Amino acid sequence: MADLDLHLADGVLRLTLDRPDVLNAMSAEMALALAEEVERAPSRDDVRVVVLTGAGGSFSTGADIGGDEAHERFDVRSMDVANRIVRAIVGCDRPVVAAVEGIAAGVACSAALACDLVVAHESAAFLLPFARIGFMPDGGATATVAAAVGRARAMRMALLAEPLPAPEAHAAGLVSHLAGAAEYDDVVATVVRRLAAGPPLAQAATKRAVNAATLPHLDAALERERTGQTILMRTADVAEGMRAFSEKRRPVFRGE
């Protein structure tokens, strides 16, 4: 299904971003499929937990902006799908777990950090690379990252586009679990198994309460990001940033 692999067993719906040849960069079709599956999960009696992960040892590098004239293909519809994914994750009354190996960047980073629990492999790194191509963070990251790690670290991640390695992310409170290579699969399985056996009504109520307390302005953040990105999409800086990305060179931004 649009490079999104679905597997359901024992109440666990596992959604795997499956484009390992491009580090699971999210095509428009993949992003839409992901949004639809998470939105559908609460209506399914056979789903107790949703797990979001990536194939081939990488989570995802975010939106697929490769190819010529990518800035002409990337429009507000991409923002709307990204917002759907985040709203679906936060609004889902089932626990949603991100199991992250390798890089989680861009909108994929935003989606992972919107999940209720994040199990990070020691190889994982979390990156908001938007500034590298002339954009601002989206997918709710301006709210979720700051809520987890505070304004200073959020600004560092967003403005300098520096990757945050998993051990630092765990120490900063950005992710709930850190696992070494030998125990990573077992940690993911244990977390998911405990959630699947837990009290679903209490889990849903807890999730609503914690999100209301920590992310009360998420919808406003998503709308601000949408407005900001829509404006930035029309700038020469974004066109230059995307061309430079495709050409594997450093962009030259002129504030235009």
VENHU-V939240 format. One record per residue. RES is the residue in three letters. SS is DSSP state (hx for helix, st for strand, lp for the rest). NEAR is the number of other ideal C-beta (glycine too) atoms within 8 Angstrom. D_LAST is the distance of its C-alpha to the last C-alpha in Angstrom with 1 decimal. Layout:
res->RES ss->SS near->NEAR d_last->D_LAST
res->RES ss->SS near->NEAR d_last->D_LAST
This chain:
res->MET ss->lp near->6 d_last->39.2
res->ALA ss->lp near->8 d_last->35.7
res->ASP ss->lp near->11 d_last->36.0
res->LEU ss->st near->13 d_last->37.0
res->ASP ss->st near->10 d_last->40.5
res->LEU ss->st near->10 d_last->42.7
res->HIS ss->st near->7 d_last->45.9
res->LEU ss->st near->8 d_last->48.1
res->ALA ss->st near->6 d_last->51.1
res->ASP ss->lp near->4 d_last->53.0
res->GLY ss->lp near->8 d_last->50.6
res->VAL ss->st near->13 d_last->47.6
res->LEU ss->st near->13 d_last->44.8
res->ARG ss->st near->11 d_last->42.8
res->LEU ss->st near->14 d_last->39.4
res->THR ss->st near->11 d_last->38.3
res->LEU ss->st near->17 d_last->34.9
res->ASP ss->lp near->10 d_last->36.4
res->ARG ss->lp near->13 d_last->34.1
res->PRO ss->hx near->11 d_last->35.1
res->ASP ss->hx near->3 d_last->34.2
res->VAL ss->hx near->9 d_last->30.5
res->LEU ss->lp near->11 d_last->31.1
res->ASN ss->lp near->16 d_last->31.3
res->ALA ss->lp near->13 d_last->27.7
res->MET ss->st near->14 d_last->27.7
res->SER ss->lp near->10 d_last->27.6
res->ALA ss->hx near->9 d_last->27.1
res->GLU ss->hx near->8 d_last->30.9
res->MET ss->hx near->13 d_last->31.7
res->ALA ss->hx near->15 d_last->29.5
res->LEU ss->hx near->10 d_last->31.2
res->ALA ss->hx near->12 d_last->34.6
res->LEU ss->hx near->15 d_last->34.1
res->ALA ss->hx near->12 d_last->33.2
res->GLU ss->hx near->8 d_last->36.2
res->GLU ss->hx near->12 d_last->38.7
res->VAL ss->hx near->15 d_last->37.8
res->GLU ss->hx near->10 d_last->38.0
res->ARG ss->hx near->8 d_last->41.4
res->ALA ss->hx near->12 d_last->42.9
res->PRO ss->lp near->9 d_last->44.2
res->SER ss->lp near->4 d_last->46.3
res->ARG ss->lp near->8 d_last->48.0
res->ASP ss->lp near->3 d_last->51.3
res->ASP ss->lp near->5 d_last->51.2
res->VAL ss->lp near->13 d_last->48.1
res->ARG ss->lp near->8 d_last->48.4
res->VAL ss->st near->14 d_last->45.5
res->VAL ss->st near->14 d_last->42.2
res->VAL ss->st near->14 d_last->40.9
res->LEU ss->st near->15 d_last->37.5
res->THR ss->st near->13 d_last->37.3
res->GLY ss->st near->15 d_last->36.1
res->ALA ss->lp near->11 d_last->38.1
res->GLY ss->lp near->7 d_last->38.6
res->GLY ss->lp near->6 d_last->38.0
res->SER ss->lp near->13 d_last->34.4
res->PHE ss->lp near->15 d_last->33.1
res->SER ss->st near->15 d_last->29.8
res->THR ss->lp near->11 d_last->26.4
res->GLY ss->lp near->11 d_last->24.8
res->ALA ss->st near->11 d_last->23.2
res->ASP ss->lp near->8 d_last->23.7
res->ILE ss->lp near->11 d_last->20.4
res->GLY ss->lp near->8 d_last->22.1
res->GLY ss->lp near->7 d_last->22.5
res->ASP ss->lp near->4 d_last->20.6
res->GLU ss->lp near->6 d_last->17.6
res->ALA ss->hx near->12 d_last->18.0
res->HIS ss->hx near->10 d_last->14.7
res->GLU ss->hx near->5 d_last->16.6
res->ARG ss->hx near->7 d_last->19.6
res->PHE ss->lp near->10 d_last->18.1
res->ASP ss->lp near->6 d_last->18.1
res->VAL ss->hx near->9 d_last->19.4
res->ARG ss->hx near->7 d_last->22.9
res->SER ss->hx near->11 d_last->22.2
res->MET ss->hx near->12 d_last->21.4
res->ASP ss->hx near->9 d_last->24.6
res->VAL ss->hx near->12 d_last->26.7
res->ALA ss->hx near->15 d_last->25.5
res->ASN ss->hx near->14 d_last->26.4
res->ARG ss->hx near->10 d_last->29.7
res->ILE ss->hx near->16 d_last->30.6
res->VAL ss->hx near->15 d_last->30.1
res->ARG ss->hx near->10 d_last->31.9
res->ALA ss->hx near->11 d_last->34.7
res->ILE ss->hx near->13 d_last->35.1
res->VAL ss->hx near->11 d_last->35.3
res->GLY ss->hx near->6 d_last->37.4
res->CYS ss->lp near->12 d_last->39.8
res->ASP ss->lp near->9 d_last->43.2
res->ARG ss->lp near->13 d_last->44.0
res->PRO ss->st near->11 d_last->42.9
res->VAL ss->st near->15 d_last->39.9
res->VAL ss->st near->17 d_last->39.9
res->ALA ss->st near->16 d_last->37.2
res->ALA ss->st near->9 d_last->38.8
res->VAL ss->st near->17 d_last->36.2
res->GLU ss->lp near->12 d_last->36.7
res->GLY ss->lp near->13 d_last->34.1
res->ILE ss->st near->12 d_last->30.4
res->ALA ss->st near->14 d_last->29.1
res->ALA ss->st near->13 d_last->25.4
res->GLY ss->hx near->14 d_last->22.6
res->VAL ss->hx near->13 d_last->24.2
res->ALA ss->hx near->16 d_last->27.5
res->CYS ss->hx near->15 d_last->27.4
res->SER ss->hx near->17 d_last->26.7
res->ALA ss->hx near->16 d_last->29.6
res->ALA ss->hx near->14 d_last->31.9
res->LEU ss->hx near->15 d_last->31.4
res->ALA ss->hx near->13 d_last->32.1
res->CYS ss->lp near->12 d_last->35.5
res->ASP ss->lp near->6 d_last->38.6
res->LEU ss->st near->12 d_last->39.6
res->VAL ss->st near->13 d_last->37.8
res->VAL ss->st near->16 d_last->40.1
res->ALA ss->st near->13 d_last->38.1
res->HIS ss->st near->12 d_last->39.6
res->GLU ss->lp near->11 d_last->39.6
res->SER ss->lp near->9 d_last->37.2
res->ALA ss->lp near->16 d_last->34.6
res->ALA ss->st near->12 d_last->31.2
res->PHE ss->st near->17 d_last->28.7
res->LEU ss->st near->14 d_last->25.0
res->LEU ss->lp near->15 d_last->21.9
res->PRO ss->lp near->10 d_last->19.5
res->PHE ss->hx near->12 d_last->16.5
res->ALA ss->hx near->12 d_last->14.4
res->ARG ss->hx near->8 d_last->15.1
res->ILE ss->hx near->13 d_last->13.0
res->GLY ss->lp near->12 d_last->10.2
res->PHE ss->lp near->11 d_last->12.5
res->MET ss->lp near->11 d_last->15.0
res->PRO ss->lp near->12 d_last->18.7
res->ASP ss->lp near->17 d_last->20.6
res->GLY ss->lp near->16 d_last->24.1
res->GLY ss->lp near->16 d_last->25.3
res->ALA ss->hx near->14 d_last->24.6
res->THR ss->hx near->14 d_last->23.2
res->ALA ss->hx near->12 d_last->26.8
res->THR ss->hx near->13 d_last->29.1
res->VAL ss->hx near->16 d_last->28.0
res->ALA ss->hx near->10 d_last->28.1
res->ALA ss->hx near->7 d_last->31.4
res->ALA ss->hx near->9 d_last->32.9
res->VAL ss->hx near->10 d_last->31.8
res->GLY ss->lp near->6 d_last->30.5
res->ARG ss->hx near->6 d_last->27.3
res->ALA ss->hx near->6 d_last->27.2
res->ARG ss->hx near->11 d_last->27.6
res->ALA ss->hx near->12 d_last->25.3
res->MET ss->hx near->8 d_last->22.5
res->ARG ss->hx near->9 d_last->23.4
res->MET ss->hx near->15 d_last->23.3
res->ALA ss->hx near->15 d_last->20.0
res->LEU ss->hx near->7 d_last->17.9
res->LEU ss->hx near->7 d_last->19.6
res->ALA ss->lp near->11 d_last->20.2
res->GLU ss->lp near->7 d_last->23.8
res->PRO ss->lp near->8 d_last->26.6
res->LEU ss->st near->12 d_last->29.4
res->PRO ss->st near->8 d_last->32.7
res->ALA ss->hx near->15 d_last->35.4
res->PRO ss->hx near->8 d_last->37.8
res->GLU ss->hx near->8 d_last->35.2
res->ALA ss->hx near->15 d_last->34.0
res->HIS ss->hx near->12 d_last->37.6
res->ALA ss->hx near->6 d_last->38.4
res->ALA ss->hx near->10 d_last->35.4
res->GLY ss->lp near->7 d_last->36.6
res->LEU ss->lp near->12 d_last->33.8
res->VAL ss->lp near->15 d_last->36.4
res->SER ss->lp near->5 d_last->40.0
res->HIS ss->st near->11 d_last->41.8
res->LEU ss->st near->9 d_last->41.5
res->ALA ss->st near->13 d_last->43.7
res->GLY ss->lp near->6 d_last->44.7
res->ALA ss->lp near->8 d_last->44.9
res->ALA ss->lp near->4 d_last->48.7
res->GLU ss->lp near->8 d_last->48.6
res->TYR ss->hx near->13 d_last->45.2
res->ASP ss->hx near->6 d_last->46.8
res->ASP ss->hx near->8 d_last->49.6
res->VAL ss->hx near->11 d_last->47.4
res->VAL ss->hx near->13 d_last->45.4
res->ALA ss->hx near->8 d_last->48.7
res->THR ss->hx near->8 d_last->50.3
res->VAL ss->hx near->12 d_last->47.4
res->VAL ss->hx near->12 d_last->47.3
res->ARG ss->hx near->8 d_last->51.1
res->ARG ss->hx near->8 d_last->51.4
res->LEU ss->hx near->13 d_last->48.9
res->ALA ss->hx near->11 d_last->50.6
res->ALA ss->lp near->5 d_last->53.9
res->GLY ss->lp near->9 d_last->52.7
res->PRO ss->lp near->5 d_last->53.2
res->PRO ss->hx near->9 d_last->50.7
res->LEU ss->hx near->6 d_last->51.0
res->ALA ss->hx near->8 d_last->50.7
res->GLN ss->hx near->13 d_last->47.6
res->ALA ss->hx near->10 d_last->45.9
res->ALA ss->hx near->8 d_last->46.8
res->THR ss->hx near->8 d_last->45.7
res->LYS ss->hx near->11 d_last->42.3
res->ARG ss->hx near->9 d_last->41.7
res->ALA ss->hx near->8 d_last->42.9
res->VAL ss->hx near->8 d_last->40.8
res->ASN ss->hx near->10 d_last->37.6
res->ALA ss->hx near->8 d_last->38.3
res->ALA ss->hx near->6 d_last->38.8
res->THR ss->hx near->7 d_last->35.8
res->LEU ss->lp near->11 d_last->33.2
res->PRO ss->lp near->6 d_last->33.9
res->HIS ss->lp near->7 d_last->30.3
res->LEU ss->hx near->13 d_last->29.2
res->ASP ss->hx near->7 d_last->28.8
res->ALA ss->hx near->7 d_last->26.6
res->ALA ss->hx near->11 d_last->24.4
res->LEU ss->hx near->15 d_last->24.1
res->GLU ss->hx near->8 d_last->23.1
res->ARG ss->hx near->9 d_last->20.4
res->GLU ss->hx near->17 d_last->19.1
res->ARG ss->hx near->13 d_last->19.3
res->THR ss->hx near->8 d_last->17.3
res->GLY ss->hx near->9 d_last->14.6
res->GLN ss->hx near->13 d_last->14.4
res->THR ss->hx near->10 d_last->14.6
res->ILE ss->hx near->8 d_last->11.5
res->LEU ss->hx near->12 d_last->9.6
res->MET ss->lp near->11 d_last->11.3
res->ARG ss->lp near->6 d_last->9.5
res->THR ss->lp near->10 d_last->5.9
res->ALA ss->hx near->7 d_last->5.3
res->ASP ss->hx near->13 d_last->5.9
res->VAL ss->hx near->14 d_last->9.0
res->ALA ss->hx near->9 d_last->10.1
res->GLU ss->hx near->13 d_last->10.0
res->GLY ss->hx near->14 d_last->11.8
res->MET ss->hx near->14 d_last->14.3
res->ARG ss->hx near->10 d_last->15.0
res->ALA ss->hx near->13 d_last->15.6
res->PHE ss->hx near->13 d_last->17.8
res->SER ss->hx near->11 d_last->19.8
res->GLU ss->hx near->6 d_last->20.2
res->LYS ss->lp near->5 d_last->21.2
res->ARG ss->lp near->5 d_last->19.1
res->ARG ss->lp near->4 d_last->16.8
res->PRO ss->lp near->13 d_last->13.0
res->VAL ss->lp near->6 d_last->10.8
res->PHE ss->lp near->8 d_last->7.7
res->ARG ss->lp near->7 d_last->5.4
res->GLY ss->lp near->4 d_last->3.8
res->GLU ss->lp near->5 d_last->0.0
